[in-house]
Amino acid sequence: MQFSTKLVAAAILLILTGCTSLSSINPFSKSETKNAPAVLEDFKPDMAVKSVWTSSVGASGPYLFSPIQVGSDIYAAAADGTIVRLNSNTGHALWRINAGISLTAGVGANSTTIAVAGQKGVLLAFDLNGKLRWKIQASSEILTAPVIGQGLVIVRSIDNRVAAYDVESGVRKWAVNRPLPSLTLRTVAGVVLTDQLAIVALPGGKLIALSLNNGGLKWEASAADPKGATELERIADVSGTPAVIGQVVCTAAYQGRVSCFDLASGAVRWSKNLSSEVGVSVDERFVFAVDNAGAISAYSRVAGSSVWRNDKLAYRRLSAPTSFGRAVAVGDAFGYLHFLSREDGSFIGRVSTDGSQILAAPIVADSNLIVQTKSGTVVAFATE
């Protein structure tokens, strides 16, 4: 990410007005990079990719929305309040409702409940038939999809509070307040659940593990060390949603590192310098990360050694990557979904969607790969 005079002016304005976020350096903002996006190179496809179904949910506006699979269905949401339940095999809409409020994040879901975040920190929960179960007010705006597990709905709001609510009633079970740096990226720093822990990505380069029972701090780890002479230079926020596999949790930070930590203790397994605005994904062998310039890298999950790096999609404002079969998939600002060999990083496939940005990491739903674009198209792809 290149900092322009306009950005510095915006940051000064935010400091003077007491704001705690920099929307102008938000990875899903409308601001344009001054670096020209790389021109797509021709290649001989080695993997056939086809569209299985397409549906529309509605535009995401200035927010990031990601679909989620529960059982045989896909749930998706849009900024105008639309929530839709789709059959994961056909894309057929089983129902479509409006939450009655503009939304800022979603969707979280489990086998009984769907949760989304509304404007000004409203948190809403619905049953699987689209009926409102409860509606509560969180402490501030929520930009990250709620997560549901162990009888709780957990959210992190932009004032750096992590709160857990009873999935049945919406009653708050616990809340944890964390210090907030003077300036942070207005980004989607996510939460992932294990059987006993909520792993939370935070501004200031911190990753914490909280007990699901009471919110108690189990461990804290650093994925970045804020440093520099100015508040802008000291921005070092963990990006995206932490990725858990086995007894390891991996993450990446803006102006920080890509790192993997021991899930039980938070001890560093390995760490490499890399600045990312979108986070990482993991599979059995690799950790995949996208840096600020749009280079995609693969690291050995166990040792952290560099396996490959592909910089041919520079400045195309990539999504976080997703491991999918023998490929790693990543979306870009122009609606393309790129498939790279997970073994060597070479291009093996490419498909287009509706021409609008793919903000969230693609999700794997059974044998399909599903993306949601900024304009609100939800597409399922399969390989042949």
Secondary structure, 3 states (H helix, E strand, C coil): CCCCHHHHHHHHHHHHCCCCEEHHHCCCCCCCCCCCCCCCCCCCCCCCEEEEEEEECCCCCCCCCCCEEECCEEEEECCCCEEEEEECCCCCEEEEEECCCCEEEEEEECCCEEEEEEHHHEEEEEECCCCEEEEEECCCCECCCCEEECCEEEEEECCCEEEEEECCCCCEEEEEECCCCCCEECCCECEEECCCEEEEECHHHEEEEEECCCCCEEEEEECCCCCCCCCCCCCCCEEEEEEEECCEEEEEECCEEEEEEECCCCCEEEEEEEECCCCEEECCCEEEEECCCCCEEEEECCCCCEEEEECCCCCCCCCCCEEECCEEEEECCCCEEEEEECCCCCEEEEEECCCCCECCCCEEECCEEEEEECCCEEEEEEEC
